Amino acid sequence: MAQAPEFIETIVISTRIRLARNFAAYPFPLTMSDAHAEDVAHLVGEELRKLDEFTRYDIEKLDRQEALFLQEQYLISPLLMKSKKGAVFVSADKTISVMVNEEDHLREQYIYKGFDLYKAYERISGIDEGLGAALDFAFDEKFGYLTACPSNLGTGMRASVMMFLPGLAWNGELKKFLPTLKAGGLTVRGAFGEGTRAEGYIYQISNERTLGLSERDILEQMLGMTMTLCDLELRAREEMKKETEIRDRCLRAYGLLTNCAILSLQEFLSGIADVKLGLSLGYFKARDKKGFDEFINDMRPVAFRKSNGLEDASERACDEARAETVCNVLPELVRVIGKRTR
């Protein structure tokens, strides 16, 4: 059942491949000088310009709102935000980011909207091979790519799949499945990675083991586990459809979001998760699925402030503007399907 793309796209939000790399000629970022940090950033920038169009952002020169905006777009990590030596190069289409001087000299990543591990790997591998051809990566015949943290030794690769799993959160099966994931060298985190909580039933599944496995091994392992979780989630959703309380919750969430004058961010996140659940269970129909996904992305706090000229506005003003926006836009994107007949 989960092999059908139309089912997968209701569960898998995005796919990400991230590669950790270091240069043999420089100390790891934790011990490197400011001069060495700038050398690394300069070298990376020069080579990236030969491969694609990238924009450089120096973390120390960004104000907090600009840095938070990049984090909201999953282009930088919370750790890079704290780095005075850090920088990031972002591709023109915002799908590739190369973080410089985070935990390692390089964290290269490609984010694909949807589910395609091999496409994501091929895309970022092209960038990695281009950089590796010009710059000397730290590599050992026995341990593979050398990294600041031993957990990244070997391939230095993290394959991640962002999944919408309300069914497995509802029936508790995801928690029960954690030991199986752990035994297979995989882990579950929140949407923004290590140390973050899941919000709106969104979880990030990724590999933990990078040593002793090839890139293909990791991709095949992630593919198999993702399909298993998709099957379990679809079964859970079938059970959810039997619960009138769940349908009621989804409809109430839609009613609140489309009929309010003040809407906090947490209320929006909770409500829109239930609307998305209602879409997956067939209680609502999306007039424009892509537009609905973009609408949710645009409602992230910093993005919403920037797009609505509310950078210096109070939280109350943002809550009022959010309510007005959601009341006007959501009915254009999602409609309620008629009452179920028995």
Buried (B, 14 or more C-beta within 10 A) or exposed (E): EBEEEEBBBBBBBBBBBBBBBBBEEBEBBEEBEEEBBBBBBEBBBEBBEEBBEBEBBBBEEBEEEBBBBBBBBBBBBBBBBEBEBBBBBBBEEEBBBBBBBBBBBBBBBBBBBEBBBBEBBEBBBBBBEBBBEEBEBBBEEEBBBBBBEEEBBBBBBBBBBBBBBBBBBBBEBBEEBEEEBEEBBBBBBBBBBEEEEBBBBBBBBBBEBBBEBEBEBBBBBBBEBBBBBBBBBBBBBEEBEEEEEBBEBBBEBBEBBBEBEEBBBEBBBBBBBBBBBBBBBEBBEBEEBEBBBEBBEBBBBBBBBBEBEBEEBEEEEBBBBBBBBBBEBBBEBBEBEEEEEE
